[in-house]
């Protein structure tokens, strides 16, 4: 499922994403978090802080540029959008 999280500052986007990631990890779902390239390191650091190192390893974080290059080798866009339980938040 492809889910885009959009909104103005202080509308709860980060809280929603954290809750969604936690719920999906508990269900054993794969998670791909796509962020602007300049925020990929910061996003991984924040995931490690709120999930802990072990659970944070189960979340794949890719920047926009890396995503467009690497996804073709890992999983096709068709597979991502086919309904397979691979959440993108």
Backbone as a ProteinNet text record, in pm:
[ID]
protein_1_A
[PRIMARY]
XXXXXXXXXXXXXXXXXXXXXXXXXXXXXXXXXXXXXXXXXXXXXXXXXXXXXXXXXXXXXXXXXXXXXXXXXXXXXXXXXXXXXXXXX
[TERTIARY]
85.2	0	89.9	59.7	131.8	52.3	116.6	48.9	138.9	88.1	160.2	109.1	201.1	164.7	199.5	97.4	115.7	44.9	95.7	29.2	121	60.5	136.2	209.8	297.2	372.4	277.5	313.9	239.9	99	79.6	-52.8	-56.1	56.3	58.4	115.3	186.6	242.8	342.4	433.9	535.2	472.4	377.4	307.9	235.4	169	98	194.5	307.1	406	462.9	498.1	551.5	451.4	325.6	222.1	203.6	200.9	183.5	299.4	420.7	538.2	532.6	501.3	493.1	388.4	270.3	163.1	202.2	265.8	302.7	415.3	508.1	613.3	554.9	456.5	391.9	320.8	272.7	205.4	304.2	432.3	533.8	542.1	486.5	487.8	622.1	660.7	780.5	746.7	843.6	820.5	932.3	893.2	985.5	947.8	1038	1015.8	1096.9	1027.9	1095	1092.6	1210.6	1224.6	1312.4	1307.5	1402.1	1545.1	1629.3	1767.1	1839	1823.3	1895.5	1846.9	1732.7	1680.3	1693.3	1760.6	1768.2	1845.7	1960.4	2037.9	1961.1	1903.5	1827	1707.9	1641.6	1527.4	1570.9	1684.2	1734.9	1770.4	1828.7	1865	1739.6	1636.7	1512.4	1442.1	1443.1	1384.9	1456.3	1588.1	1667	1632.2	1609.2	1576.7	1439.5	1338	1204.7	1168.2	1236.7	1206.7	1308.4	1430.1	1539.6	1610.3	1735.5	1818.4	1762.6	1718.4	1669.7	1549.9	1449	1328.9	1356.1	1443.9	1474.6	1537.5	1606.5	1667.3	1562.3	1440.1	1333.1	1264.9	1306.8	1249.9	1355.3	1321.6	1412.4	1389.3	1494.4	1484.8	1563.5	1496.5	1562.1	1530.8	1631.4	1610	1551.6	1491.4	1429.1	1524.4	1647.3	1742.6	1780.6	1814.4	1852.2	1735.6	1615.6	1495.8	1480.4	1497.9	1477.2	1583.7	1701.8	1809.5	1803.8	1783.1	1792.7	1666.5	1552.1	1429.4	1421.6	1478.7	1470.1	1543.5	1639	1712.3	1646.1	1575.1	1516	1372.9	1292	1152	1099	1023.3	971.7	856.5	829.8	719.3	587.7	575.4	453.2	431.1	540.2	528.8	485.5	541.6	506.3	358.8	306	168.9	69.4	117.6	31.8	-58.9	-37.4	-119.7	-43.6	81.4	162.9	176.7	185	195.7	333.2	360.2	485.4	448.5	437.5	388.6	494.6	453.7	540.9	482.5	560.5	512.9	611.9
-117	0	123.4	214.7	341.2	443.9	507.3	609	731.3	842.7	969	1044.5	1094.7	1170.9	1317.1	1398.2	1539.5	1626.7	1746.8	1840.1	1952	2051.5	2166.9	2128.4	2217.7	2196.3	2181.4	2093.7	2073	2019.6	1935.7	1876.5	1728.3	1675.4	1537.7	1435.6	1480.4	1388.1	1291.8	1342.6	1258.1	1159.8	1205.3	1116.2	1006	1041	942.5	839.5	885.9	796.3	702.6	754.3	668.5	561.8	601.3	505.7	400.1	442.5	349	250.4	299.7	212.5	110.3	154.4	63.1	-44.4	-6.2	-103	-203.2	-156.8	-245	-340.4	-293.6	-381.4	-492.3	-456.7	-557	-663.8	-625.9	-720.6	-797.5	-761.5	-828.8	-781.2	-664.9	-611.1	-544.7	-547.8	-477.2	-329.6	-244.4	-100.4	-33.7	50.5	131.1	277.2	351.4	492.8	573.9	646.8	726.6	872.7	930.3	1067.1	1146.7	1281	1359.4	1316.7	1313	1263.4	1323.4	1452.9	1518.7	1476.4	1404.8	1363.2	1213.1	1140	995.2	957.3	1018.8	988.1	1026.5	1144.5	1192	1100.1	1054.3	963.7	831.4	777.2	653	673.1	785.3	817	826.4	894.7	908.1	773.6	689.4	555.8	475.4	483.8	413.1	461.3	591	647.3	602.7	601.3	570.2	422.5	346	202.9	115	165.6	81.9	23.4	-13.6	-57.2	-179.5	-279.7	-402.9	-379.5	-310.8	-286.4	-187.3	-89.9	9.9	-55.7	-167.9	-238.7	-296.7	-313	-368.2	-264.1	-139	-30.8	12.9	4.2	46.8	195.7	276	419.8	451.2	511.4	550.3	695.3	764.2	900.5	896.6	1004.2	1009.3	964.3	1014.3	979	831.1	784	644.6	554.1	593.4	513.3	490.2	592.7	577.8	489.3	483.5	401.9	258.2	240.5	108.1	23.9	84.6	6.3	-87	-46	-132.5	-263.5	-265.5	-387.8	-469.2	-403.8	-471.9	-515.4	-426.5	-457.6	-357.4	-403.5	-313.9	-230.7	-120.4	-34.6	-109.7	-194.3	-273.7	-363.3	-423.9	-509	-426.6	-305.8	-220.6	-182.8	-160.6	-114.3	-228.4	-352.1	-466.7	-509.4	-455	-497.6	-585.6	-623.6	-700.6	-620.5	-687.8	-620.6	-558.6	-454.5	-381.7	-235.5	-187.9	-53.1	51.1	156.5	270.8	387	438.5	552.4	663.9
0	0	0	-86.6	-93.2	-15.6	80.8	161.1	168.1	122.4	130.6	251.9	332.2	451.4	423.4	408.3	375	477.5	497.7	587.1	629.4	684.8	735.2	862.6	906.5	1029.8	1148.5	1239.6	1366.3	1346.3	1244.1	1224.3	1262.2	1313.1	1360.1	1263	1159.4	1061	1125.5	1203.3	1266.6	1363.4	1442	1536.2	1460.4	1352.9	1271.6	1212.8	1161	1101.4	1207.3	1323.1	1430	1471.3	1486.9	1525.6	1417.2	1291.9	1180.3	1171.8	1187.3	1182	1293.8	1414	1528	1504.4	1458.1	1432.4	1324.7	1217.7	1107.9	1148.4	1230.7	1280.2	1367.3	1449.6	1535	1452.2	1332.4	1243.1	1155.7	1165.1	1084.4	940.8	912.7	776.5	746.9	619.8	575.4	560.3	592.8	586.7	508.2	415.6	338.2	362.6	424.3	454	353.7	266.8	164.6	208.7	220.3	270.5	174.6	181.5	102	135.3	35	49.8	170.5	192.9	301.8	440.9	449.3	578.6	604.9	516.1	534.3	660.5	684.4	804.7	930.6	929.7	1045.9	1072.9	969.6	986.4	1048.3	1002.5	1061.2	1208.6	1239.9	1378.6	1465.9	1417.4	1493.6	1511.5	1407.3	1418.6	1526.3	1527.8	1628.8	1769	1785.3	1916.3	1965.4	1876.8	1926.5	1916.3	1830.6	1819.6	1890.1	1903.5	1950.4	1829	1847.4	1735.6	1663.6	1738.2	1675.7	1584.5	1634.2	1553.4	1441.1	1465	1362.5	1239.2	1258.9	1145.8	1051.7	1100	1017.5	929.7	941.8	860	759.6	633.2	527.2	501.2	513.5	488.4	362.4	265.9	141.8	109.8	57.8	9.7	-130.3	-172.7	-305.2	-414.5	-413.9	-518.5	-510.4	-391.5	-372.6	-407.6	-368.2	-396	-544.6	-623.5	-767.2	-830.9	-772.9	-827.4	-776.8	-647	-585.2	-596.6	-601.3	-602.5	-722.3	-834.4	-951.4	-928.5	-838.8	-809.6	-699.1	-609.9	-495.1	-521.3	-567.6	-591.8	-694.4	-788.4	-891.3	-836.5	-900.3	-859.2	-869.7	-971.1	-985.9	-864.2	-814.9	-696.6	-575.1	-563.6	-449.9	-452.5	-571.3	-584.2	-607	-609.4	-641.6	-527.5	-409.2	-296	-199.9	-233.8	-142.2	-13.6	97.7	226.6	244.4	170.7	181.2	193.9	316.1	340.5	312	250.2	225.5	303.7	399.2	477.7	469.4
[MASK]
+++++++++++++++++++++++++++++++++++++++++++++++++++++++++++++++++++++++++++++++++++++++++

